[in-house]
Amino acid sequence: MGVLAKDPSVMSSLYSLTMDGTAQAIKKAGSLIKRKKSQGITRMIVPGSPAAMKFSDQTPSEKAGFWTQSCLIEAGAIPPLLNLLYSFNKSMQENAAAALLKLSKHASGKKVMVESGGLRSILAVEINRKMDEAIPGLVDLIREGTPCGRKNAVVALFGLVLYPGNRQRVIGAGTVPLLLDILASPDKHELITDSVALLATLAESFEATFTILRASSLPLITRILQYSTSQAAKEHCVSILVFCCNNGGDEAMGVLAKDPSVMSSLYSLTMDGTAQAIKKAGSLIKSLHKFHETRTWGQGCQAFTQEQSVHVW
């Protein structure tokens, strides 16, 4: 084997034989290749080291696997696998993570992963996986938990949606309808402020806004804005209304324009609210005034057209 190892043409000849040789020749050439690979690995390991002792205890198939890992690492497989961790294809992401786990068992594999910033990527994937498990559990707790459990779940979800990447997960888990149920329930006053805080963060999304509008829940929000004793709850309500008007357009504006309590609640907030609340309330007041003016102008034009038609007849 020592003589063969020094001849660079041997391996290429053996590989060539495995492609076009007889069945017996392929078997013999394959056996010789495996033995040569195994010896190559043994030479790479420092005698007497922990790696050497571990390698000597491995079966032939484990030694071949070790050699394959070494080849993949040297060929630069780790950076592309790290990129696949961000794939939208769940199966591809899981396979990449499994491959990286195996390559990380090789000493040089760990080094390449650290140098490539792989620890951050692997940690991000692990966090995402945990979020996929945690968020549905918290939503179930809002649906079926005790009053204390519901409150803790709402607060926990609020903390999670501060990271924008989690918002779609929370919305997709069916959180918005549950929050609207809480706001409509007369026996869950202790959850109101936390619920409107979470809803205000989610309402920035079109999907959450449309859920609110489809459920005809704007009157719920305006009622809390009018009667709540919590300044924080009032400010969150204004945020929800602003997002609903921005995303829902005339549909949302029309509902608010018909509610006589809205303008007085907004003006009240501009007098004693926080700087942020005053800014949001002022913006919504301007939008409602503009909506009223546009609608009045449109109705005036329509009346004028009808009057002209009467004179013609």
N, C-alpha and C positions, 0 to 999 in steps of 0.2 A: 504493500500500500504506500510505503514511503516513496518508492520510485515513481509510482503513478501520480502521487500528489504533486511531484515536481514538474510533471509534464502538463502544460496548459491545454494541450490538444485533447487530452483524454476525456474531460467532461463533455466537451462539445461533440466528440465522436459518440459517446454513450447516449447523449440526448438525441442525436441524429438517429441512432439505432432504435430508440424507443418510438420513433415516428414511422419508420418504414421497414423495420425488421420483422422476423417471424415471431410468433407468439412466444416461443421458447427464448429467442434472442432478447425480446422486450423484457421478459421476466428477469433474465440474468443481468441485463444492463440496468434495470431498475434497482435490483438488489445491490449492485455495485455502487450506484449513485448514492443510495441511502447510507451505505457504509462510509463512503467518502465524506458525505455531508456530516455524519455523526462525528467522524474523526476531526473534521474541520472545526466543529463547535468545541470539541474537547481541547483543541490547541488554543482556542481563543480564551479559555477560562484559566485563570491563574491557579497552578497546582497548590493544594492545601487550603485554598480559600473556601468560605462557606458556599459560594456558587459551585465550586468544583465538587464538594461533598454532596450537595443537592443534586447536581447533574449526574453523578455516578450512581445515585439511587433511582434515577428515572428509568422508565421502560423505554424501549426503542421508539414507540409512538410518541411519547412525551418529549424525547430528544428531537424527533423530527419536528414536533410542534414548536419547540424552542428555536430551532433553526429557521423555521418559517417566520416566526415573530421577528427574529433578527433581520431577515431579508426584507420584510415589509417596512421595518423602521428605517433601514438603510436606504430603501427605495423612496422614502419621503411620504409614506402613507398617512402619517399622523395628522399633519395640517389639513388635508382634505376631509379626513374623518371628523375633525373638530368643526369644520365648516358645516358638515351635514347635521351637526347637533341643532342647528338653527333651521333645519328644513321644516316646511309645513306638512310634509308627509310623516305621519306619526310612526309608521313602520320603519321608514328609512332612518328616522331619528333614533329609534330604539336599537336598530341593528348597529348603527354607528357607535352608540354608547357601549354596546356589548363588545364590539371589536376593540374599542379603546380600553375597556376594562382588561381584556386579555393582554393587550400590548403593554399595559402599565405594569404587568408582572415582570417584564423584562427591564433590567437596570437601565439600559440606554433609552428605553421607552419612557420611563419616568422623567428622565432628563429632558428629552425632546418635548414632552408635554408641558413641562414647566417653562422651558424657553419659548414655546409657542403661545404662551398665555392660555394653555388648555384648562388649567384649574378653574379659571373664571368661567369658561364655557360650560364645563361639566357641572359646576355649582349652579349656574343659571338653569340648566336643564333639570337638575334635581329640585330646585326651588319651584320650577314650573310644574313638575310632576306632583309635588306636594300641594301646590295650589289647586290643581285639578281634583285632588282628593279632598282638600279642606273646605273649599267653597261650597260644594253641594251639601256637605255635612252641616255647615253653618246655616244654610238656607232651610234645611230640614228642621233645624232647631228653632228658627223663627216660626216655622209652620206648626210645629207640634210640641215645642218645649214649654217649660214653666215660665212665668213672667220674668223671673230673674235670668233664666236661660235665654229667653228671647232678647232681652236687653243686652246681654253680653254678646250674643251673636250679631246684633245690629252694630254694636260698637266695634266688634272685631272686623266686620265687613267694611265699615267706614275706614278703618286703618288700612285695610288691604287696597281699597280703591284709590287711596292717595297715590299709589303707583298706577299710572294710566293703563299699563298693560293688563291689569286685572279687571278693569271695568267691564269689558265685553264678557268675560267669564261670569262675573256677578250678574249681569243682565241676562245672559243666556241661561243661567240657572233658575230663572223665574222669580227674581227678587222683587222687581217693581210691583207686580200685582199684590204680593204679600204686604209690601209697605203701604199700598193704597188701602188694603183691608184694615191695617192697623189704624190708619188715619180716620177710617170710617167707623171704627169700633168705639162705642161710648165708654168701654171699661178698660182702655189701654192708654190713659192719659200720660202715664209715666214714660211711655215709649215715643210720644209725639215728637219731642225735640230731636232725639237721636234719629228717628225715622225720616223726618224732613231734611236733616243734615245729610243723610245717605242719599236720599232721593234727589237732593239738589246737586250732588256730585254726579249722579248717574244721568240726570236730565240733560246734561250737555250732549249726550248721545241722541241721534235721531230716533233710534229704536225705542229708547226709554220715553222720549217725548211722545211718540205715536201711541205707545201703550197707555200713557196718561190720557191722551185725547180720546182714544177709542173707548176707554172706560168712563168717559165723561166725568173725570175727576177734578177738573179745574175748580168747581164750586167748593170741593173739600179744601183745596189749598187756600182759596180766598177766605173761607170761613175761619181757618186757623190764623191767617194773617189779621183778620178783624178781631178775633176774640182771645188769642193766646196772650198770656202774661209774660212770655219769654221773648226778650228782644232777639235772642239768637234764632229762635224758631221763626219769628217774623222775617228776619233777614234771609233765612233759608227759603222761606215761602216766596219772597220776591225773586230770588235767584231762579227758582223753579219756573215762575211765571215768565221771567225774561227769556229763559231757554225755550219754553213752550212757544212764545211769540216768535222768537228767531227761527225755530225749526218748523213750527206749525203754521206760521203766516196768518192769513186772514181768519182761518178757522178758530185759532186760539184768541186772536184779537176780538173777534165777534162775540165770543163767550164773555170775555172780560168787559167789553163795552156795554153789555146788557146788565151787568151787575153793579147797582148803584153804590155798593159798599167799597168797591175797589179803589176808586179815586180818593175817598176820604181816608182809607187806610194807608194809602201811599203818601198822601200829604202829611198825615200824622207821623209817619216814619221819617220824613224829611226834617221834622222838627226835633225829634228826640232819638234818632237812630245813630249808629256808628257812621264814620265817614264813608265806609264801603256801602252800608245800607242806604245812606242818603244818595250816593251816586247811582246805585241800581234803581232805587225808587224814582229818582228824577228822570232817568233814561226811559223807564216804563211809562211815566206820566207823559213825556213828550211823544212817545210812540202812540199812546192812546188818543191824545189830542189830534195827532196827524191822521189817525184812522177815522176819528169822528169828522174831521174837516173834509177828508176825501169822500166819505160816505154821504155827507150832507150836500157836497157839491154834485155828486152823482145823482142824488135824488132830485136836486133842483133842476139839473139838466133834463132829467126824465120828465118832470112835471111840465117844464117849458115845451118840450117836444109834444106832449099830449095835448097841451093847450093850443098849440099851433095846428095840430091835426083837427081839433074841434072846429076852429075857425074856417078851415078849408072846407069841411063838410057843411 
